């Protein structure tokens, strides 16, 4: 049963990572691409790492994978915020398309 759950998590994570990569190519602006780069990619990576942890079932591997998950959850929002802020400062953002602009 654990192998089935691990397989499901691995396939789900791979699908989410694939969807994120398609979004990076297809979305029109920086904010949409930031969304694709952080949300489904992060959830996809977490699903893959949980699937690997279930499959390996060792304390050392599980601890390492949990550390990777924590770092991903900490760094992805910060990196996305910095990319959005830099895009705004350079002028890649159309201010007419924003409903609210707290940076001006």
N, C-alpha and C positions, 0 to 999 in steps of 0.2 A: 504494500500500500504506500509506503514511503517513496518508493521509486516512481509510482504514478504521480504523486504530488510533486516530487522534484522535477519530473519531466514536464508536468503542466506549468510549473513556475519557469522553467527554462524556455519553453516555447512561448509563453506569455511575455517574458522579458525580451526575447529576441524579436517578437512582433512589435512590442512598444519601441524598441530601439530602431527598428526598421521604419516605423511610422514617423519617429522623430527625424530620421535622416531624410525622408521624403519631404517632411515639412520644412526642413532647412533649405531645400532646393526650391520648393514650390511657393513658399510664402513670399509676399511682395515687399514687406518692409522690416526694419530692424526689430521692432517690438514683437511682431508675429514670429520672427525667427528666434528671438530670445525665448519665447514661450515654448517653441518646439525643441530648443536646445536644452531646456532645463526640466520641464515637467515630465513629458513622457520618457525622456532619456534617463532621468533619475529614477523613476519608478521601474523602468525596464532593467536598469542595472541592479536595483534592489531585488527584483524578482529573480534575476539570474544568480545573484550571490546567495540568496536564500535557497534556491534550488541546489546549488553546489554544496552549501552547508548541510542540507538534508541528505544529499547523496554521500558526502564524505563521512559525516558523523564522527569527527574527531574534535576534541576540545581545542587543539591548536589551530586547526583550520577554521572552525567556527568563530573563535576569538578574532583571528585575523580578518575574516570576512565581515564581522560586525564592526571592526575598526574602520574598514574601508567604507561601509555603509554610513557610519557617523561622519567621516570626513566628507563624503559626497553630499550629505544633507547639510553640512555646514558651509562648504565652499561653493556649491552650485548657485544658491541665491545671491551670494556676495559677488561672484563673477558676473552673473546676469545683470545685477544692479550696476556694476562698473561699466559693462558694455553699453547699457542703455544711457548711462550718464555721459559717456564719451561720445556716443552717437548724437546726443542732444547738443553737446558743446561744439561739435564739429559742424553741425547743421544738416545732418542726414535725416532729421525728423521734420515732417511737414506740420507746423503748428496749427494749421487749420483743421487737421484731422483729429486733433486731440480734444477731448471733452473737458479735460482739466490739466493744467500745466503748473506744477508747483516749482519748477526750476527757474522760471522767469520772475 
